[in-house]
């Protein structure tokens, strides 16, 4: 595979897969050698010491550096001996990688509790709420233009629109978002949950589409989206008794339970493979609105 025109996140995601594959014997020795030769040069070209990386990436950097030192990347060839040494060197990072996994799962558990609590508080206060879920991502054919800096900037813009609560975000009562990285192209994406006052908003399919189009505008056409609130999707969920998007009524326990399950999907502890492998300093990967805010307390009085 040529990495000449592929994106920064994809190269890092493939390094992550290589390290885990070599460390836990998921890939063969020959495949490890091949991937080292495919990935080492491109990774060194895009490496930025101003970014933060996952422990698997630190393991790759430390292990390769201990073998080739400061040799010019294009002059490095990973032969049998160097590959063996790389695999041995990785073993010293195993504890750090496993510790990071445990910490991530703990944090995801906390996030899950918080977002479910938000849903419960909102359903206690409002007789009906409109739940909309949109996945914000980038088109495969243009993903090589996307960097972690660009993704962070695009997310900042969409969060500003959400905070302003205008146009398709009007009458928003709660929201949550989670940043992830995964898929065939190592794509950066966001799961976005929007919860509207059901007495003021209907047409959830339309709202999901409108939010997706906002994202496309923000990303200057590089972005794409998946609208979970299409009629086709909702019918599939409804047939299984798992419909937790669209209009959710407080007096329908099954709808409320399903809505909580939908919200908790943003912070599932078994989605470790979709953790960001690189991020900016102080970059948040999960966020949600607060329930106990002054305007809501005044409304309750």
N, C-alpha and C positions, 0 to 999 in steps of 0.2 A: 504493500500500500504506500502510495506517495503522500507525504504530509506537506508538500510544498504550498498548497492552497487551503489547507485545513486550519480550523480555528484553534486559538490558544486553549480554550476549555477542552477541546477534543484531545489534544496532545496530552494534557495533564490527566484527563480521565483514563487514557490508555496506559499511561505510566502507572496509575493506581492499579489497574487491572493486571499489568505485568508484575508488579511487586507482590500483589496478593497471590497471583498464580504461581510465581516462583517460590514464594515463601511457604505456601501451604500445599505445594505439589499439585496444583490444578492444571498446570501446563507442562509439557515435556521439556527436556533440556534443549533440544534443537529449536523448539518454538521460543524458548527464552532467549537463546542466542540470536535468532532472527529478529525478534522484537527489539532487543538491545541495539542492533545495528540499524533498525528502522527508526527508532525513537530517540536515541541519545542525541544525535545532532540537532534535529528539530526542537527538542526540549531545551537544549542549551541556547538555541537561537531566541526562544521566547521567554527564557527564565528572567524573572524580575525580582530582585531581592527586596523590593519595596512591598511585595505582596506576602500574605500568609498562606501556607500550604498545609495540607493534611500530613499526618505522620507517615503515610506511605510515600509521599513525595519527598519528605525529609530523608526517609530510608534510601530512596533512589539516589538522591544527591550525595548523601554521605558515603554510600557504598561505591558508587562510580568514582567519586573523587579519591577515595582511598586506593583505587586501582590505577587510574590514568592521570591523577594529579591535575596539573593545569595544562595538559596537552591540548592543542587546538582541536576542537570537536570533530572537524571534518577529516582530521588525520587519524582518528581512533577507529580501529576495527576490533570488534568483539569476537575473538577467536575462542577456541575450546577452553584454553587456560584462563583467560580473563573472565569468561562466563562462569566457570566454576568458582573463581574467587568472588565474583559478584554474588552468587547464590549463598556462599558461606558468610559473606559480610552482612547480608540481609538479616541473618538470624539474630544478630545483636539488637535489632530494632523491633523484634516481635512483641516484647512486653509493652513498648510504647504504643504500638499500633492497637493492641488489644485494650490497653487502658483508655485510649481515645474512643474506642468503640463503646466501652462501658459508660464513659462520661457523656457521650452523645445520646445514648439510650436513656440515661437518667434525665437529661435536659428535655428530650422529646416527651418523656412521661410527664414532666412538669408542664410543658406547653399544652399537652393533651388535656390535662386537668383544668388548666386555665380557660381554654377555649370552650370546653364542655360547660364549665361554670358560667361563662358568658351567655351561652345559649339558654341555659336553665333560667338565669335571671331575666333574660328578655322574654322568654315564653311565660314566665310568671307575671310579667307586667302587661304584655300585649295579648289580646285575644287571638290575633292572627298575625303571622309574619311571613314575608315572602323571602325564601332562601334561593340565592342564585350562586352558582359555582362556575368559574371560568378559569381555564388553564391558559396562562400567557406564556408564549414561547417564541421561537424564531424559526423561520422556514429553513429546511435543510439546505436548499440550494444557495442560501445567502449566509449561512451560519459562520463561514470563514471570516466574515466582516465583524463578528461579535467578539468583544473582549469582556473580561470581568468588569473593567471600568465602565464600558458602555452599558452593560446590563445594570450595574448599580445606578447609573444616571437615569436610565429608562424607568427603573423602579421608583426612584425618587420622584419623578414626574407623575407617575400614576398615583402614588401615595398622596401627592399634593392635590390632585383632582378629587380623590376620595375624601380628603379632609375638608375641601371646599363645599362638598355636598351640593353640587349644581348638576344640571342636565340629568344624565343617567344615574347620578349618585344622590339625587334629591330624595329626601325622606329615608335616608339610610340610618338605621338604628344601631348597627353593629357590623364589624368586619374582622377578618383575620386573613393573614397571608403567610405562605411558607415558600422559601426559595430552595430549589433542588437542582441537582445535576445528574443527568442520566440519559438513557436511550442510546441508539446506535451512534449518534454523532456527539455523544457526551454533552448534550444540549443543556444550557442553562434555562430554567423555566420557573414559573411561579404558579402555585395553586392559590386562587383567590376566592374567598367566601364573603358574600355580601348579604346582609340581612336587612330587609326593608320593612317599614310599617305596612302591614297588609291592608290596612284601612285606606291607605293613600296610594299604594302601588299594586298593580296587577301586571299581566303580560310579562312573565319572567323570561320567556324565550326571547322576546324582543330586547329586554334589558341585558341579557347575556350577550346578545349580538352587538348591542350598542357599546358595551364595555370593551368587547373584543376589537371593535372598530376604533375606539379611542386608543387602544394599545398599538394598533397598526399605524395610526397617525403619529403617535409619540415616537415610534421606532423608524419613522420615515419609510415605511413599507417593508422593513426587514422582518418585522414581527408577524406572527400568526397566532391563532388562538383556537381553543376547543370549548364550545358552549355546551355545558352539561344539561342545560335546561331546554333542550329541544323536545318537542312532543314525542318523537321516536324514543329518545332516552328515557323520558319519564314513564312511558308505557311499559318499557322493559322492566324498570324498577318496580312499577306498580304490580305487574304480573307476579313478581317474586315477593310481594309484601314488604319491599324495602325502599319505598319512595320517601325520601327525606329532603327533597328539593321542591321548589314551587311553593304553593300556599300551604303553610303549616298552621293548624288550628290548636290552640291551647287545650281544648276539651277533647282532643283526639290523642290519647296516650301513644298509640303506635306511630302516628306522624311525628310527635315530639321525640320519641325514642330514635326513630330513623334520622331525624335532623341532627341529633347529638352524634350519631354514628358518622354522618357525613362530615360534621365539623371535626371530629376526632381524626379523620383521614389525613388532615393537614399535619398531624404530628404522630405518625405511626412509628413505634419503636423498632419495627422489623424492616424499615426502609433505609437501613444504613448505607446500602450501595448507592443511594441517591443523595448522600451528603455532599455538600460542596467540597471540592478538592483544592480550591484556591479561593481566596477572598481578600478584600481590602481591609486595612486596619479599621477597627470599629464598625465593620459591616455587619448588620443584623441579618439573620437568616429566617427569623420568625417575628411576627408582630400581630397585635390585635387591638381593637378599641377597648376602652374602659367602660364598664357599666355604671359605676358610681361617679357620675360627673355632675357639676352644679346644675345644668339645665334640666337634667333628668330628675334630680332631687326636688327642684322647684316644681316640676310638673306633678310629682307625686303628692306634694302638699296641696 
